[in-house]
Amino acid sequence: PTQKSIERSVGLMKKAGVSMVRMDFLWQDIEPVQGRLDFSKYDRIVDILSENDIRILGALSYHTDWASPTGAWNVPAKDHSLFINYCTQVVKRYKGRVNHWEIWNEPDSRVYWEPQDDLKGYVELLKNVYPAIKQIDPGCFILNGGLAEGLASVNKLYDNGAKDYFDIMNI
């Protein structure tokens, strides 16, 4: 998006009374090549939202092609170290300006997480990402990835031991 289109959109949001937006911080955009981080797109958007007193719920989402075991954005690696590195780099960059972070999106949906395993793999990811982010920004709030399947998925999160690895339940 252009600077002008972002400013126009944010102006309309402010006029409509929007006080918080959910915004993807896509790993593929930020690190399209391993080790080469580019925050320029997100810096502009965060700056404009901040200048207009609109808070951000940042979604830390999906695998970049080069880190996915299959090359697909919705197939996470078993080793979460690369995803954790991406998350911590983003949180460091926006600490003090983004205080809410959602880890992934709808991990209980085949569209966003493959293969489905009753949220076992997702909870392992959450257990690794949560303390890494909290170490950087202890005062931030972490949300589990929004759940598509309602109460059944909430129960699976808890059954798999996620209760201490998010601050706000997200459905």
C-alpha positions as CSV (number, residue, x, y, z in Angstrom):
1,P,0.0,0.0,0.0
2,T,1.1,3.6,-0.6
3,Q,1.7,6.1,2.1
4,K,-1.3,8.0,0.9
5,S,-3.7,5.0,0.9
6,I,-2.5,4.0,4.4
7,E,-3.1,7.6,5.7
8,R,-6.5,7.7,4.1
9,S,-7.5,4.3,5.6
10,V,-6.2,5.2,9.1
11,G,-8.0,8.6,8.8
12,L,-11.3,6.8,8.0
13,M,-10.7,4.4,10.9
14,K,-10.1,7.3,13.3
15,K,-13.2,9.1,12.1
16,A,-15.2,5.9,12.7
17,G,-14.0,5.7,16.2
18,V,-11.7,2.7,15.8
19,S,-9.3,2.5,18.7
20,M,-7.5,-0.8,17.9
21,V,-6.8,-2.8,14.8
22,R,-5.6,-6.3,14.2
23,M,-2.6,-6.4,11.9
24,D,-0.6,-9.2,10.4
25,F,3.2,-9.0,10.7
26,L,3.8,-11.7,8.1
27,W,7.1,-13.5,8.4
28,Q,7.2,-13.9,4.6
29,D,7.1,-10.1,4.2
30,I,9.6,-9.4,7.0
31,E,12.2,-12.0,6.2
32,P,11.7,-13.2,2.6
33,V,15.3,-14.4,2.5
34,Q,16.8,-16.0,5.6
35,G,18.7,-13.4,7.7
36,R,17.6,-10.4,5.7
37,L,14.9,-8.5,7.7
38,D,12.9,-5.7,6.1
39,F,10.5,-3.8,8.4
40,S,9.9,-0.8,6.1
41,K,6.3,-1.7,5.1
42,Y,5.4,-2.3,8.8
43,D,7.3,0.7,10.1
44,R,5.2,3.0,8.0
45,I,1.9,1.4,9.0
46,V,2.8,1.3,12.8
47,D,4.0,4.9,12.7
48,I,0.7,6.2,11.1
49,L,-1.5,4.1,13.4
50,S,0.5,5.3,16.5
51,E,0.3,8.9,15.4
52,N,-3.5,8.5,15.3
53,D,-3.7,6.8,18.7
54,I,-4.9,3.6,17.2
55,R,-3.5,0.6,19.1
56,I,-2.4,-2.6,17.3
57,L,-3.0,-6.3,17.9
58,G,-0.1,-7.7,16.0
59,A,-0.5,-11.2,14.5
60,L,2.7,-13.1,14.2
61,S,1.8,-15.4,11.5
62,Y,2.7,-18.2,9.2
63,H,5.9,-19.7,7.9
64,T,8.0,-18.1,5.2
65,D,8.6,-20.4,2.2
66,W,12.2,-21.0,3.0
67,A,11.5,-22.1,6.7
68,S,8.5,-24.4,6.0
69,P,9.3,-28.1,5.7
70,T,7.1,-28.3,2.6
71,G,7.5,-24.7,1.3
72,A,3.9,-24.0,2.3
73,W,3.1,-21.0,4.5
74,N,0.6,-23.0,6.6
75,V,3.0,-25.9,7.5
76,P,5.1,-25.1,10.5
77,A,8.5,-26.7,11.1
78,K,9.0,-29.1,14.0
79,D,12.0,-27.0,15.1
80,H,10.5,-23.7,16.2
81,S,13.8,-21.8,16.6
82,L,13.4,-19.9,13.3
83,F,9.8,-18.9,14.0
84,I,10.9,-17.8,17.5
85,N,13.7,-15.7,16.1
86,Y,11.2,-14.0,13.7
87,C,8.8,-13.3,16.6
88,T,11.4,-11.9,18.9
89,Q,12.8,-9.6,16.2
90,V,9.4,-8.2,15.5
91,V,8.6,-7.7,19.2
92,K,12.0,-6.0,19.8
93,R,11.3,-3.7,16.9
94,Y,7.9,-2.6,18.0
95,K,8.2,-2.9,21.8
96,G,6.4,0.1,23.4
97,R,4.3,0.6,20.3
98,V,2.6,-2.8,20.0
99,N,1.5,-4.3,23.3
100,H,-0.7,-7.2,22.1
101,W,0.6,-10.1,20.1
102,E,-1.4,-13.0,18.6
103,I,0.6,-16.1,17.9
104,W,-0.6,-17.5,14.5
105,N,-4.2,-17.5,13.3
106,E,-6.8,-20.3,13.5
107,P,-4.4,-23.1,14.2
108,D,-7.4,-25.4,14.5
109,S,-8.3,-24.8,10.8
110,R,-6.8,-26.8,7.9
111,V,-6.6,-23.6,6.0
112,Y,-4.1,-22.1,8.4
113,W,-2.3,-25.1,10.0
114,E,-1.3,-28.4,8.4
115,P,-1.3,-31.1,9.3
116,Q,-4.1,-30.9,12.0
117,D,-3.2,-32.8,15.2
118,D,-5.7,-31.6,17.8
119,L,-3.5,-28.5,18.5
120,K,-0.6,-30.5,19.9
121,G,1.9,-28.9,17.5
122,Y,0.4,-25.5,18.0
123,V,0.7,-25.7,21.8
124,E,4.3,-26.7,21.5
125,L,4.9,-23.6,19.3
126,L,3.1,-21.5,21.9
127,K,5.1,-23.0,24.7
128,N,8.3,-21.9,22.9
129,V,7.2,-18.5,21.7
130,Y,5.5,-17.2,24.8
131,P,8.6,-17.1,27.1
132,A,10.8,-15.7,24.3
133,I,8.4,-12.8,23.8
134,K,7.9,-12.2,27.5
135,Q,11.6,-12.0,28.0
136,I,11.8,-9.1,25.6
137,D,8.6,-7.4,26.7
138,P,7.3,-8.7,30.0
139,G,4.4,-6.2,30.0
140,C,2.9,-7.2,26.6
141,F,-0.2,-9.3,26.3
142,I,0.0,-12.5,24.2
143,L,-3.1,-14.1,22.7
144,N,-3.4,-17.6,21.4
145,G,-4.1,-17.8,17.7
146,G,-7.8,-17.1,17.2
147,L,-9.8,-20.4,17.2
148,A,-12.2,-21.3,14.4
149,E,-13.8,-24.3,16.1
150,G,-15.0,-22.7,19.4
151,L,-15.2,-24.5,22.7
152,A,-13.9,-27.9,21.3
153,S,-10.6,-26.1,20.4
154,V,-10.5,-24.2,23.7
155,N,-10.6,-27.6,25.5
156,K,-7.9,-29.0,23.2
157,L,-5.6,-26.0,24.1
158,Y,-6.1,-26.7,27.8
159,D,-5.8,-30.5,27.4
160,N,-2.5,-30.0,25.7
161,G,-1.1,-27.7,28.4
162,A,-1.4,-24.2,26.9
163,K,-3.0,-22.5,29.9
164,D,0.2,-20.7,31.0
165,Y,1.2,-19.7,27.5
166,F,-1.2,-16.9,26.6
167,D,-2.6,-14.0,28.6
168,I,-5.9,-13.4,26.7
169,M,-8.1,-16.2,25.2
170,N,-8.8,-15.5,21.5
171,I,-11.7,-17.2,19.7
